[in-house]
Amino acid sequence: MPESNSYGLKKALGYFSLTNIVVADMIGAGIFTTSGLLLGQLHDPRLLLVLWVVGGGIALCGALSYSELGANFPKAGGEYV
């Protein structure tokens, strides 16, 4: 059963869902718009794939940091609390 707080908001998203939301926000549509430009400069599709994996790892670190902060400060208001 989801928890609720004094503001009437319910905690319905879990660790996995929040991590995926942050990773998706960081990557966004950039994977579709910048791949062609990078491939034109790199001339090697394997290097482009390595760069996207490294960027995904960095995005995952940010997502896990936000999820830990959200677990430690369980109040409504996001990063403004």
Buried (B, 14 or more C-beta within 10 A) or exposed (E): EEEEEEEEEEEEBEEEEBBEBBBEEBBEEEEEEEBEEEEEEEEEEEEBEEBBEEBBEEBBEBBBEBBEEBEEEEEEEEEEE
